[in-house]
């Protein structure tokens, strides 16, 4: 990747994403039905902060203040989360299950276009798959116990994706350098569309895996 | 210390204290005036969870489910925090500065009466002094910039101590085994009173050090 602005744009976005993920998971831990689950979610939240630290250190190394690199994303990410506040434990898990996985897929695609050490850094800070597995298991078990939940949680998941796309679109429009990462390999604008298709297919598969419909 | 019930009572209290401290600091991070401070507080919150994990592992080793050991304290600690919700960044810092230090002084006293490895474990999970220093610095600077703040924050600190004592008294009354730790060394009920005096003197000194009056 040739554009250093695109790199700091990306690292700033991921760093702020970690900070917000920490905040959200810490708040969601309060919704846990018992202390064991609450502690588990709190521990997962804490891991996001370790990731944040690595990204912030890398930004500093690149001569960029982490605060400055993150600032462009504050409004979009905060308003995504404000507009999708889970109202119970299962909505919180569904949001994490659906949202984190899409974000991770996206980062995995982007990472392929970065040079080292940033490629490995971005791959390292992807969400712990243990959390996805835990969330998936809880959602599946809840739907088995009460099949009517499938409908409510599927609607919730669709709303999450809709809100995420709308906010992501706004960020992309504002951060031109970042957007070049998506079309960089071939310069072909169709590349972004192909990426979008892959992300959607993976998302659909994940929904089905826990008993949610798209 | 001869009473194993007192030990698991104590570890359960400290473990739950860590979980709640995590939750509170994570929520307070939202009140931070900028992203650098927000990240700093989030990182400090994450450290509490590392402590929680050590305590939970030790409880498991002692044959006690962490969840069970923590349960007796849920109501008291939660209602302390619910009744003392900071409404801005300086109130959050004052709460941490005042409350964490009193809790740490108390644990340091108690630790002296534990056998190893629990003595060291309790000493290890005391709050990071870096956080106290950070909070103290911020409070002092704010009061220098606006001396009228001293009055509001002093009143807030007194309220915190009052609420903490009232909730702690209720816990002590309910957990007889835990209370024996306070009078164990000599069997003298005056020992608890002497401890209380030492804690109060240290608290008064800390208040003065940042420009708050008792």
Interface residues (C-beta under 8 A of the other chain):
Chain A: X16 X19 X22 X23 X26 X27 X29 X30 X34 X35 X36 X38 X39 X42 X43 X45 X46 X49 X50 X52 X53 X56 X66 X67 X70 X71 X74
Chain B: X16 X19 X22 X23 X26 X27 X29 X30 X34 X35 X36 X38 X39 X42 X43 X45 X46 X49 X50 X52 X53 X56 X66 X67 X70 X71 X74
